[in-house]
């Protein structure tokens, strides 16, 4: 196992942040708030390097929050946001963009 918290996985294109290594490093440099420690313990962050062939202008970043995978990517013509709720019982995602009001979107 590598000691590098950014560790190439699978096809060599995905990188992941090791929550346990991050927790250990933060604990060495400061007192870690138990709430923050709990969030970091459950953190699963993945980064897929930029793929200009798909119109991507940035890396694709995926973060798991409350059992939902949230992905974000800036493309040449827009900002792409993806929410994957297949692992949850959620039937609706409520979202808001730029303070323009909350909108419900069915998940199934």
Beta strands, then each sheet from edge to edge (+ up, - down):
strand 1: 6-9
strand 2: 14-17
strand 3: 45-48
strand 4: 60-65
strand 5: 68-74
strand 6: 79-84
strand 7: 92-96
strand 8: 102-106
sheet 1: 1+ 2- 3+ 4- 5+ 6-
sheet 2: 7+ 8-
end
